[in-house]
Every structure is written in structure tokens, then in C-alpha cells.
Amino acid sequence: EPFVLRYVARVPALARRQGGTLVLSGLFPSALGPRFARVDARTTTQVVGPPIHLDVIVRVTTADGAPSVRLPPVSLRHGEATLTTSSREEEGFFVLERHLDVPMMRVEPGDYEGFANFCRAVDEAEQREIPLR
């Protein structure tokens, strides 16, 4: 049975003003780059673990209603490691879904560059800023 955490929070200053727009920074980043891709190349096999299986659903609204924004979906894969993101407007909320799976694995030196690029691309996708209004 997976661990599920659900909560509701009213956070008046979660987004920042940038010109006339409210901008929300990426929430709940997994930070794969600093964990698994700190160097440019490896000469030894890297063990990646423990496995990461995250399903994050963030629902955001503003005082004047649901933000009319939609982020382009992201789909990244390296071997069995995957990230998918999608967004939609639903019942007065902007909804962002993110699904990340990184199994326990060994990354050989010749495969490290591709895996490191995947980790950095995941970080970039998770840290995208969301213009709310």
C-alpha cells in the first residue's frame, strides 16, 4: 500500500509578482541532478537507489478563480526511468500532475552521460515556472 499524503493549505504568498503576472515556482522538486548527476563523466558503475516512485498532483487556485494556463506536457525516459507531466483546468483549479519513476539500477560509465542528461532534464521540467495571471 503506497503512502498517500493529502492536504489543503491557504498560502497567500506562494506565488510572486512578476510585472502584472503571478508566477508560481516549481513545487516539490525531486532534485535528481544533485543526487545522481553531480559530475560530467564516470569511470565506475553508479548504483542508483533506493527506487523513486512519485505521483504528485498539485491543485492551485487564486482569489479571483482558476488560472487559465496550461503547461506543455513533458515525457522523458532513460531506460526504465520515466517522468511524465500534464496540466489541466478542473473545477476552478489549475491541476498539475507529475509521475516520476526511477528504479534501483546500475548505470555503467558509458551510459552515465545519458542518465545524467535525463536527471537534469527532470529537474528542469519540475522547476518550470507557472504564470497564474
N, C-alpha and C positions, 0 to 999 in steps of 0.2 A: 504494500500500500504506500503510495507516494506521500510525502509531506506536503500539505497544501496550506498556504498562508493567505488569508483574505482579510483585507482591512480597508477602511474608508478614512480619509484624512482631509481636512479642510486646511489648505496651506496657502494663505494669501500671497506670499512672496515666492512661490515655487518658480514662476516664470519671471524673466527680466524684460524690461522695456528696451527695445532697440528701435530708435526712431518712433514711429507710431504703431509698432507691432509688438505684441507679447511673444517672447521666444522661450521655449522650454528646451533645456539641455537634455541630452540623453539620460535616461533613468536606469538604474540598476545595471551598470556595465559589468561584463564578466571579466574584463581585463586579461584576455588570453595572451596578448603580446608580452606584457611584463612577466607573466608566469612561464610561458613556453618559448618565446621568441626573442630572447634578450641579446643574442649575438647574430652576426651575419652568416656564419657558417659553423659547422661542427665536424669534428674528426671522429667522434664516437657516437654510438647509438644513444638516442634520448628516450627515456621512459616517460610517457605521458600518463598521469594518473593522479588521483583517483578519477574515475569517469565523471563527466559533467552531463547532466540531463536536466535542462531548464525549460520550463514553459512559463513565460511571463506575459500577463495580459494587464495592460495599464489603460484605465478609463479616465479621461480628463474632460472637465467642462470648465467654462468660465462664467463669471457673474452674468454675462449677457447671452449665455447659451453655448451650444456646442460649436467648437471651432470648425470652420468649413475648410479643412485642409486634408489632403491625402498625400501621404508619402509614397514614393515609388516602392514596390516590393523589392526585397533582396532575397536572393537564393545563392548560397555559397556552399561549396563542397570540396573537401580534400579527403580522398579515400572514404572512410566511414564517418568522418566528422562533417557535420552539416549545420548551417544556420539558415533559417527562413524567417522573414518578417513580412507583415502585412498591416494595413491600416484601413479603417472604415469609420463612417459616422453611424452611430446606433443609439436610438432613444435619447437624444440630446447630449451624447458624449462622443468625443474623438476616442477611438479604440485602437491601440497599438498592440499587436501580438508578435511575440518573438519566441522561436523554438530553437534551442541550441542543444546539439548532441556531440560530445567529444568522448569517444570510448577510450578505455585504457588501451594503450598501444605503444609500440616501439617505432620510433622514427629513425630510419637509417640516415647516415650522413648525406647520401646522395638525394634523399627525399626531403631533407630538412628545409631547403630554400622554399619549396612549395608549401610545406606545412607552416613555416614562419609567415609566408605571404597570406595564407588563409587566416592565421591568428590576427594579423594586423588588419586585414580586411574586415574581420568580425568586429574588432574594436572600432574601426571607422564607421561601420554600419550602425553599431549600437550608440555611438556618440553623435549621430546626426542631430542637428537642432531642428525643432519643430516650431514653425511660425504659427501661432494660435490666432492672432487677429492683427 
